[in-house]
Amino acid sequence: MIDPDTWTYIALKSITQDWVHGWELQTVSWTARRSDVVLRFAVVQRNPYWHAAQVDLDDVVVQCAY
């Protein structure tokens, strides 16, 4: 999660997936000081994998409570 005014991270989570098929819920929490945020997702290849790095990402939800 990135603050769009300062472009600094307000929440960050790194995950490592070692499974080939399936899905997993990931959550991250932060102190809400604004109603708009920027989401950033990065897919990084770990060596020594023989296949290309990829991700199927869907159902992103940002929920805020004040």
C-alpha positions in Angstrom: 0.0 0.0 0.0 1.4 3.4 -1.0 0.4 6.9 0.1 -0.2 8.7 -3.3 0.9 12.0 -1.9 4.3 11.0 -0.8 4.8 7.7 -2.7 6.0 6.0 0.5 4.8 2.6 1.7 2.2 2.6 4.4 1.9 -1.2 4.4 4.2 -3.9 2.9 4.0 -7.7 2.8 6.3 -10.2 1.1 5.1 -13.7 0.5 6.7 -16.8 -0.9 4.6 -19.4 -2.7 6.0 -22.8 -3.2 2.8 -24.5 -4.5 1.9 -24.8 -8.2 -1.9 -24.9 -8.1 -4.5 -23.5 -5.7 -5.2 -20.2 -4.1 -4.3 -18.4 -0.8 -5.8 -15.4 0.9 -3.3 -12.7 1.8 -4.1 -9.7 4.0 -2.2 -6.6 5.2 -3.2 -4.0 7.8 -2.4 -0.4 8.1 -3.6 2.7 10.0 -6.1 4.4 7.7 -5.3 8.1 7.4 -6.8 8.6 4.0 -9.5 6.9 1.8 -7.3 6.5 -1.3 -4.2 4.4 -1.7 -2.1 3.0 -4.5 -1.6 -0.8 -4.7 1.6 -2.3 -6.0 2.2 -6.0 -6.8 5.5 -7.3 -7.9 6.4 -10.8 -9.1 10.0 -11.8 -8.7 11.7 -14.9 -10.2 13.6 -16.9 -7.6 16.4 -19.0 -8.8 16.9 -21.8 -9.8 13.4 -22.1 -11.3 13.2 -23.3 -14.9 9.9 -21.6 -15.7 9.0 -18.0 -16.1 7.7 -16.1 -13.0 3.9 -15.5 -13.2 0.9 -14.8 -11.0 -2.9 -15.0 -11.4 -4.2 -12.1 -9.3 -7.9 -11.3 -8.8 -10.4 -10.2 -6.3 -8.4 -7.4 -4.8 -10.4 -5.6 -2.1 -9.5 -2.5 0.0 -11.7 -2.2 3.1 -11.5 0.9 5.3 -13.1 1.8 8.6 -12.9 5.2 10.2 
